[in-house]
């Protein structure tokens, strides 16, 4: 009992408490050396790390923990000398356990001195850092493998920028794509890869500021190689963060996609050519119906005029006949404009399109083209959102589908054009969001499973030779995909076919309450002018001359551009109205000559085409044929302020 009390009291002494503390530490080897380097104390941590028991190691020299290489180099004694001289020795290196295995150690040796400075021995603390060393080695290996990976990539320029945009490293792909060696470009600002226009617009600074703000910047554009040539690049800049969240630089990846862009442009041109060929095919298939309708209109006009000529004195009867002829002519004008608008070439122009308005606008053309044996029904959901599409291409696609439906109903039937809103979920192959499902359903003969499976294949057709190219549904399918939508077909033999075109709904537009429009004062009719009318068609020229005279103007008629120039060189006029499509010299070319010889002379260009080629008649007033007296008067009034306002004297 007394032994336990004595031990407890000893433990309560200061020296005993330190002893208990040191013996309790197992992660560190803590032991004492005498001045000669022999072990005089040994804790549990030393036994665990080095493998020796206290009985085995006390009295032994501490050099036995060192590798043969360190022993040969005299490292144990140097460590003691350093500690004695400088008051501390610290190092890392390999140490040897009892079983001969090695571990990476952090070693600290502190001298223990008497008050007079005499060294009594050394305190030695050793920590096993093998795991940290292995982790550092693994990290170093990983970094080296990543460096080799980045350096081996030759299809992408991958490099780092500092926070100011200075290039700090450079891979083989960057050298191949941009032409600079690492020694030529490291240390320079990355803006040298941009075109002069982009540098003037501040694009390099915008890209860095965007990556700083959002963590990422991505775009495509022209970049410049060392030799000055340009390439179309896909560029991604990602911010690189330190552990504390501060930006330490940017990772920049550039890919040369010039060939891909060129291939895409060729594909777009091929699609445009296919689109135009399909419009021509569709128009060709509709020609019979349109020609029939025009013959009806011409019968009304010709028959009415003939009867009016036979009874010129019967005012009431002649008036009714002429009004009937005018109405037929107006219907013909509307049909012609619709056909021309459908047939014209133009670039893809994606915009908000109201499907019900678009279809209703085509209704007249469709009914006249399909004939009386086919009925058309329209079923549109209320509050249907607009779609994001190209109106002309949707018209062409719809017309192709309806022509196919017509051909599937040789004995007549019903075509239903419907549109419903639809929502696509995450699980659908389409991008999630709101869509409009435009459907055309016919009551025709339908398709069997084998035909249905091939319906969208290019050049596949069930029609006879010369009755179709087999490209219609293929074009519609391509258009739907181009607009980020899809086309589906459902059909059964003898039960008809439904073709659905899914189109993405346009984002909601912010609509401001419109302010009441100001009612402009009606412009006064232009004063009588001397007008030169030019047209190579004698009947049209005579009609134009009579209309101008009806409006109170003096008219000079010319049957060609050459005659018009002769008149202008003999006498002055206030205004020129010229046809565009004339032999030898077009109306636009005539206008260019007049602008050079008679600057300021106003010219109105009359044309029966839906649109003129790019650059032709740019900035000139256009008068669409056929035109009425009101159309002609409005065109003259629009340019009248630019004409002389005083009579010529």
C-alpha angles and dihedrals in degrees: 000000000000090000091059092048092049091049091049092050090048090051090053091058116097093248091050093051092054090049092053090047094052093045090052093058111093103165093065131050104227117179144142130246127199117233089273093054100257120143112252101166135027132191132203091258090057091051091050096047100039102028099231124122119225091253091053098050110033109108093019122119114256091229089084087079091063128088120253089251092055091045091053089050091052092240097150094057093042089055091054092045092050092049092049093047102039101025094245142043122196129174144145126227148116118307130187127236126212090263091053097252118132132229133184109249141191107215128193121183120189124183119238112215140188116240087262090055098257111146112241094179143294136285110220125195119185127185127191108235096170094117092051090048091050090048091050090047091049090048091048091049091048091049091048092049090049090048090051090047093052091044092050093054108098102166093065131050103227119179144136131249127199118233090275094052099259115148110246102174139011134204131209091257091057090051092049096046101038101028099230124122117224092255090053098050111026107103094026126108116261092230089085087079091063128087120255090250093054092046090050089051091050096242096149091055091045091053093051094045091048092050089048093050101038102023092241141053124191133174146130128241148121118306129185128235126213090263091054097252118132131230132184108248139194106214130193123181118188125187116239115214134203118227089264091057098254118134111250096177146308135276110221124196120185127183127190105231097165092120093046091050091049090049090049091051090050089049091050090050090049090050090049090050090048090047092052093046089052092051089051090048092048092048090048091053090049095047094092093056094043092048089051090052092048090051088055091050092047090049090056092048098043094041092048094048092046092053091045090054091051094053106028092156095057095089098180093047093044091049092053092047093049093047089051090050091049091051090051090049091051090051089051091050091052092049092048093050091049092052093046092048090051094047100047121108120237141151120269105278111188113198143136108300126188104216098201091050092047094050094044089051089057095045096093092050092046096049093047091047100046095049133226096294093068122067122204122211124188122205116178127171117240117257091015109180119237117254132232103242148105110276096209093050092047088052090051092047092047092048091051091051092047092049088054089049091051092051090051090058106055090161094047131257142156132304117199118201110194137168128195133173116250136187122213119211129215092262094059120097088234118082109270115259146076121323140173116231109213109193134187115195125185132188092222136123095290128208134275120235094264094051092044091054090057099037095108096043112118112255094008110132138158092202124103125268111292094013098096144352096225091237100105101090090035089058092048091049092051092047092052091051091045089056091050092254134096144234124227130185127201121182144152128194112269091001103084134246136270121202115192124196113195112206126184113250114243116248114264112272123222105241118202120204105262117239115231107272117244112245106232116218111257109256114246115252111268117260116254108286140186105249128188110214116198126190133138092214107085096205093049091046092051091048092050091048092052092047091051091049089049087057089054101257131134109240134205113191124210125182095202142018090256091055090048092055091048090054092047092053090054102043140011123249134189098221142008124214110189136177114238103214104062130138121258094005126029124217092255091051090049089052090053091053092048092048089056096046101030107026114194095026105135118233129193115202114214117199140164093206121103091231138355126238116273112285095012113124092354110181094005124124109255124212111196118219131263094043133176130222088263092051091049093047092049092051092051092046090052092059097032094094088062093054130083111281099200127073114255111255 
